[in-house]
Amino acid sequence: MQNIDLRSDTVTKPTPEMLQAMFAAPVGDDVYGEDPTVNALEEKTAALFGMEAGLFCPSGTMTNQIAIKVHTAPLTEIICEVDSHIHQYEGGGIAFNSAASTALVHGERGKMTPTQVEAHIRPLNNIHFPETRLVSLENTCNKGGGSFYTLSEIAAVSDVCKRHSLAMHLDGARVFNALVASGDRAASYGLYFDSISVCLSKGLGTPVGSVLLGTRPFIQQARRVRKVLGGGMRQAGYLAAAGIYALENNIERLAEDHEKAKQLEQVLKEANYVNTVLPVDTNIVIFKLNDRFTDAQFVDALAEQNILASSFGPQMIRLVTHLNITDQMQEKLLDTLKRL
Ligand SMILES: *Cc1c(COP(=O)(O)O)cnc(C)c1O
């Protein structure tokens, strides 16, 4: 029996239509800048977000780490939320790759307010402190349970950055979920962010890939760093074609994933094994179990029903909806969660 896999939206497999687009892609050597499909993906993504240029990379970790490297120097500092992916889940890469430190904001469900950001900026011309260079937002916020910043909230943080001459980066691993949920226009993001990392292999359903966006000079620097990290790929157009297909076909349908996540929230709120459910804003459902199950027991109980979930800390569970969860799977899922 097929597993209903809600561990992450990275577990999706390409559809026959996406594979068809990949087979048909014209390719060349991208390290020479000669892969027309990679070039097309980079241009298309940049245009979508109102940015000048793009760089196709193997992963979102790489696009974030390259952006941080290009924006910072050793002995400088990045302001980010304590639960952010760049701080929690990139293996300490900021220290390793950039020799920079992080000033950690304790926000609300992964989100920082402009006031919090401003309070973490270091005083200028004081040798005791690292020099603040960069502010990094995450949209949607993974550990915040898929919470999102609206454009006006982004604009308010950007205002602080501009006043203090700080660069602003977006970890947009799930930026399309944020855009679909908020109704904001992607093109407006270009007004505020100096760099944006977009993942194609989460809700959009491609097998591999992220795109880093920025100004032309920024992307030129980023291309050097990608090469150093071993991320220069050759006939990568086969992968980029999946990205182009996903941008053209898989954005609007994210609303269905959000609807399914809402249905899970409703059932879990009523369940006698749940303590609390984080508000569900997009495709991520995080909840806390009461003492009927430990998180490990709960994951095992679901696995017996061919449902895969992630333990997300003591008593915490995360479920993520995505394009490979069919209506039929959803029905079984809701039914199982009611009966556990
Ligand atoms: C998944 C994710 C990334 C990038 O992850 P990769 O597995 O390296 O592609 C970055 N930020 C957030 C918030 C993520 O969820």
The ligand as an SDF file (V2000), in Angstrom:
LIG
                    3D

 15 15  0  0  0  0  0  0  0  0999 V2000
   13.8370   23.4290    3.0660 C   0  0  0  0  0  0  0  0  0  0  0  0
   14.2210   24.7750    3.4940 C   0  0  0  0  0  0  0  0  0  0  0  0
   15.3850   25.3790    3.0180 C   0  0  0  0  0  0  0  0  0  0  0  0
   16.3610   24.7360    2.0480 C   0  0  0  0  0  0  0  0  0  0  0  0
   16.5250   23.4070    2.2060 O   0  0  0  0  0  0  0  0  0  0  0  0
   17.3050   22.4540    1.1820 P   0  0  0  0  0  0  0  0  0  0  0  0
   16.9120   21.1210    1.6510 O   0  0  0  0  0  0  0  0  0  0  0  0
   18.7360   22.7540    1.3320 O   0  0  0  0  0  0  0  0  0  0  0  0
   16.8300   22.7710   -0.1990 O   0  0  0  0  0  0  0  0  0  0  0  0
   15.6680   26.6600    3.4410 C   0  0  0  0  0  0  0  0  0  0  0  0
   14.8530   27.3020    4.2680 N   0  0  0  0  0  0  0  0  0  0  0  0
   13.7050   26.7730    4.7220 C   0  0  0  0  0  0  0  0  0  0  0  0
   12.8030   27.5700    5.6040 C   0  0  0  0  0  0  0  0  0  0  0  0
   13.3550   25.4820    4.3640 C   0  0  0  0  0  0  0  0  0  0  0  0
   12.2270   24.9540    4.8310 O   0  0  0  0  0  0  0  0  0  0  0  0
  1  2  1  0
  2  3  1  0
  2 14  2  0
  3  4  1  0
  3 10  2  0
  4  5  1  0
  5  6  1  0
  6  7  2  0
  6  8  1  0
  6  9  1  0
 10 11  1  0
 11 12  2  0
 12 13  1  0
 12 14  1  0
 14 15  1  0
M  END
$$$$
